Amino acid sequence: MKSIENITNIMKAAAQKVWSFRIDFTVALWVKSFIRGMAEAVFSVQEVVYLIRDQLFPQTATGEFLELWGSWEGVTRKDGKVATGKVNFVGDTSQLGNNIPYGTLFQSSNGNVYETIESKNIQEVTIDVHNFDAIAGTATVTTDIPHNYASGMSVSLDITGLGVVEAENISVTGEKEFIFSIDLSSVTGATGTTTAIYANVEAQSQEFGTVQNLDAGTELTLIDSIDVGDTIYTEEAFNGGADEETAEDYRDRILLARRQIRGVFSEDQVKSAGLTVAGNDRIITDPPVPGTYDTPKVAGFQPRPGEVVVYVVRRDTDGKVVDSGSVPAEVLNDTKTAILEQGKLPANTPASWVYVFAVLKNEINLNLTISPDTATMREAVENAARAFFIDNVVFDAGGNINKLKSYLSDAYDYTTGTPVDSVIVNSYDDMSGENKKLMVLGDITYS
């Protein structure tokens, strides 16, 4: 981009070509001011042109222009969200019936402010104790119904055979269980009641952001002047707080949307959408076939036309496929959301007909004899075996042992620069395949 001085000099040179003859002083002053003013105007226009150039492409667009690109692609910027949860206002007998109004303010130790979103009164709540054990100085209390206590609270117990026991600074270990320290070590199977004076109130943060989220049992401080105890504890964790989507993340989603196949339902489109979820290594689709209506809809069921069944493959740090029971439910939910938003399903495919499961494994265990049998050569052989299962085995099908042996015989120890001399497969599990499962590498042992 040229500076004002550069533009001025260019315009002066042009003027001199026109006025090659002498001009009087008045005209010269007018020409000088005219050239300077025009140079500044051209410089301003030049800046606008450069700004427009940046906003013409989503890769460089900013501010409202980036929002316009998002609107064009049908991608809405994710707003920040408040954190929500439940807190316990702890009182005493003198405060029974006192009200915690809607909008009561309290704060965390880092200064974040929260407010109640319902009105509750301080009450004395007594519930039955199903079981009381005291072993090695720790009492474990199990109630008949959810107690709604928070870690850090103090409660009173009336236990058969022991009488009144004051439990200070309890730790909640379940919705019907809590523990505390006690100078007893030989009580089991006792029953009774537990009593606390408190109000269990729904609340939310005043500001957006992940920093607003709180762990269960966090101690908070009252801001407003109301006649209840000064100490407040989170009964359940405050979750849901989210930061406003950054421009960089928003731009990435806009660019991803521009790469999507428009208005087309294809297997590749569903896989592409599923792989946008962090940690998903592979997306498998199970094609529907006409037939009976399978129920319940669990991993392994045969989809019929109209149903979309997807299996998610994730791997641990060792490269092994994660067990289906170890894949968090939120991962499956996020994958389904991505498919519905980006998978371009037909308009007549309802969300309830889209099923996402963690893949079921058919593990193949091997027993090998290799030469040379070193730690690095074993690693090379295992990498070759893993590559075979990734490259050659498909969902709902078997594998070929001869091709596996070929992969193993090509193992190469890059640390020493030598190939494996020999690999003997002493035993292996049945590789004919299992219905609705993915054949994966199991354990490798050596003889």
N, C-alpha and C positions, 0 to 999 in steps of 0.2 A: 504494500500500500504506500502511495506517495505522500510525502509530507506537504504541508501548506507552502513551505519555501520552494520545494520542487515544482509544484504546480505554478507558483508565482513566476519562477524563472522561465518555465515553458511558455507562459502567456506573454511575458515581456519579450521573449525572442520572437514570438509571432507578431506582436505589435510593431517591433522594429522592422520587420519585413514589409509591413504595410506602410509605416511612416519612415521610409528611408530618407526623406527630406527633413529639414529642420522644422520644428513646430514651436509655437510660442510657449511661454512659461505657464500660462493659465491652462492651456490644453494639456500640457505635460502633467500638471498636478492632477487634473481630472482623470487622465488615463491611468496614473499611478494608483489613485484610490479605487478606480473601477476594477483594475486588475486584482488588487488586494482583496476587494470584496468578493469578486467572482471566484478567486482561488479558495477563499474560506467556504463559499457555498459548494464548490465542487468537492472539497475535502469532506464536508458534511454528508453530501450525497454518496461519496465513496464509502464512508463508514456505514451508511444505511445498506448499501449494496452488499458489503461484506457480512453484515448482520443477517440480511435476508438469505445470503448463500448458506450460512450455517443452519438456518431454520428450515431450509428446503429439504433436509434429510433427517430422518429420525435418529440417525447415528450421532448427530451433533446438535439437534434441537434442544431448547431449554425452555423452562417456565411454561407460559400458556401455550407456546407452540408445541411443546412436547405433549401437553394435555390434548391439543387438537389432533396430533398424530394418534394418540391413544383412542380418542373418540372415533377417528376414521377407521381404526382397526377393531373397534368394539372391545377395547381393553380398558377397564376402569381402574384408576389408581386406588390402591388399598389404603383406606383411612386408618388412622390410629384408633386404638380401642382402649377403653377403661378396663381395669381389673375388677372382678367381682368375687365375693366370698361371704362368709358368715363370721361374725365376731360375738364374743360373750362379754357383756358388761356385768362385772361381778359386784354385787352389793352386800349389804348386811341386813339384820332384822329391822333396823330403824328405817331402811329405805324400801321396804316391801311396798309394792304398789306404785312406786315412783315411775314416771314415764320417761322413756328415751324417745324424744320426738323424731319425726322424719327430718332428715337433713342435719342431724347431730354430727359435729366435726370431731375428728381425732386424727392423730398422726403417728407415723413410724419414726424410728430413731434417726433416719436420714432426712426427715423433714417432709416427706410426702404426705399429703393430706387426703383423708378419706371421709366419706359421709354415709350415714345410714339412709336406706331407701325404703324403710318401713318404720312404723311406730310400734314399740313394745313396752310392756311394764315389767319391772323387776318382780320376780316371783320366786317362791320357795318350791322347788321341784323335788319330789321324792319318788324314786323308782326302786324296784326290787332287785336284789343281788342274787343272781342265779348260783354263783360259786365264788368263794373267797379262799384263796390259798396264801399262806405266808411261809416262804422257804428261803433260808439263807439271807434273811434280812430284807427280802423283797416281797411285797404283797401284790398279788394279781387278782383283780376284781373283774368278774364277768356279769353283765347285767342282762335282764330279760329282754329289754328293748334298747334301741340306740340311746345313749346317755347325752349326746350333744355336748360333752365336756370338751375343754381345750387344755392342751399341755400347759402347765404353769399354774392352773387353778388349784385352790384348796377346797376340799369337800369334807363332809362329815358322814361317817358310816356307823350304822348300828348293827353289829354282827352278833348272831346268836352264839352265846358262850363266851363272848369277849366284851360285849357292851359297846359303848361309844368309842369310836376310833377316829381321830382327826388325821386326815390324809392331806399333807401339805405338798405343794409343788408336784402334782401328779404328772405322769407322762402317758398320753393317750396312745395306745397300741392298736386300736380297732374301734369301729363304731359302737361295739358293745363291750369293750375291754379297756382297762387302764391299770397302771402299776404305780407304786410309790414305795419309798423306803420305810421300814418298820422294824422295831426292836423285838421281833418275834421270828421263830424259825420252825415251828412245828404245828401249823394249822393247815388242814386241808379239808375241802368239801363243805365249808361253812356257808351259811346263807344269811340274809338280812336285808337291809335297805341302805341306799346312799342318797344323801340330800345335799343340795347346793342352792344358793340364793343368787340368781343371775337372770339375764335376759339374753336370748339367742336371737341376733338381729342380722338381717341381710344388709350388706353395705357395698359400696363401690368406691374406686379412686376418683378424685376430681380431675386428674390429668390422664393423658394417654401415655402408653409406653410400657415396654417390658419391665422397666425399673419399678413399676407400680405393683408387680406381682409379689406375693408374700408366701412364706412357708406356713404351714399349720403350726400353731403354738407360738407365733410371734407376739411379743408383748408390745402393746401400743399405749399411747397416752391421750387422755381426753383434752380437747381444746375448749369446747363450750362449757359454760358454767351451769351444770345441772346436778341435781342431788342424787348422784350415784357414785359408786366407787371410782377412783381415779384410774384404776388399771383395767385394761381391756386386752383380751387375748383372741387371736384368730382361732375359731373353732375348726374351720376348714381352710385350706390354702386359697389365697386369692389368685385366680388364674384369668387368662384372657386378655391381659394387658398387652397391647401390641403397638409398636412404633409405626408412624406413617411411613409408607413405602418410599424409599429413597429414589432420587431421580435415576440413579444408575440401575437399580433393580427394576424400576418401571420401564426404563428404556429396553432392558434385556427382554422383558415380557412382550413389549411391542414388536421388537425385532423377531422374536420367536413366532408371534402371531403372523407376521408377514411371510414366514417360511412355511406356514401350514397350507395344506392342500385345501382349496376353497370348496366347501359344500360337497365334499366327497367322503363317503364312508368306506374306509379300507383298513385292512389288517395293519398295514404299515403306519397309518395315521394313528390308530389306537396304541400301537407300540411306541411311536414317537411321543405321544402324550404321556404315557406311563413312565417313560424314562426321564421325564422332567423332574420327577420326585427324587430328591437326593438319596443316594444309597441303593437305588434300584439298579441291579446289574443286567437284568434281562426281563423282558415281558413276553409271556406266552399266551396266545389266544387259542381257545378250544372251540373249533367250528361246530355250529349247531347241526343237528340232523332231525328229520321228521321222526316222530315216535311218541311214546307215552310221556306223560307229564311227571317228571321225577320230583319228589319231595321227600325230605326237606332239602332246601337248596344249600348243600354243604360241599366242601371241596371234594371233587370226584364225581359230581352228578353230571349227567349228560344233558347239555342244553338243547332246547328245541328251537326251531326258527323264530327269530325275533329276540332271543336272549343272547346277551353278550357276556361271556365268561372269560376272565383274565386271571392268569397266575403270575405272581411276582416272584422273581428269583433275586435273592440278596446273598452276599458272601461275607464271611468273617475275615479277620486280618490274615488268616492262613490260606484264604482263597477257597475255603469249603462252603458249600451251599448251607445257609442257615436253616435250622429246623423250622417247620411251619409254626410251631407253638412259640417260637422265639421272635417272630416278626410282630412288632407292636401293631395294635389295632389302628392307631392313628396313621401308620404308614399305608395300610390298605385303604383307609378312608381318603387320605390325600391322593392316592393313586386313582381312586374312583372319581374324585372331584376333577382331577386333571383330565381324565378321559372324557368326562361329560362336558368340560369347558373347551377342550382342545381337540377331542377325538373326532369331531364332526359327525356324530351319529345321526341317523335319519330322524326327521322330526317326529316320527311315530314310535320312537324307542323311548319309553319312560325310564326314569332313573331306577325304578324298582326292578327293571329287567337287566340291569347291569350288575354283575357279581364279580368281586375281586377277592381272590384268595392267595394265601402264601402257598407256594408249590409243595406238593407232597413228594417225598424223595423215595427212590428205590436205590439204596446204597449197594454198591458192588465192592466187596472186600477182596483184596488180593494178597497172596503169599508168593514172594519172589525169591529167587536166588540170583544175585548179580555179581559180575566180576569186572573191574575190581570193586570190592565191597568197602567203600569209604563213605564218610558222611557227606561229602560234596557230590559223590556219584549217586548216592541215594536221593539227594535233593534233586539232581538232574533227572533221574528216573521218575520221581514223583511229579515233577513239572511236566514231563512228557505224558504221563498218565492223565494228569488234569487237562492238558491240552486236547487229548483224545475225546474226553467226555464233553468238553465245551464245543469242539468242532464237529463231532460226528454223531452225537446222540440227540435225538429229538424227543419232544414230549409225547407220551403215550405210545412209545415204541421201544424195540429192543436194540441191542448193540452187536457188533461183530468182534469176536475174540481175536480173530486173525489180524484184523486191522489194528486192534489194541496192541498186539504183540509187535506189529510193525512200528508203531509209534514208540514203544519202549526200546526197541532195538536201535532207534535213531537218537537216543539220549546222548547228550554231549556235555561233558564237564568243562565249563568255560573257565573255571579257576585254574585248571591244569592244562587246558587245551587238548584234552584227549576224549575220544568217544568211548562209550561202554563196550567192553569186549563181548559180553554175553548177558542175556536176560532170560531166565527160565521161569515161566509161570507155573508154579507148583499146584496152585488151586485158585479158584475164583468162584464167586457166586453166580447163580443162574442169570444169564444176560438176555433171556427171551423177552423181558419187559413186563411191566405191570400196568394194568389199566389205569389211566388218568394219573400217572406218576411220571416224574422225570428221573431217568437213570443218572446217578451221580457217583463220583468216586467216594468210596468209604475209606476204611483203614487199610494201609499197606503194612504188612509184616514181612520179615525176612527170615530165611532158613539158611 
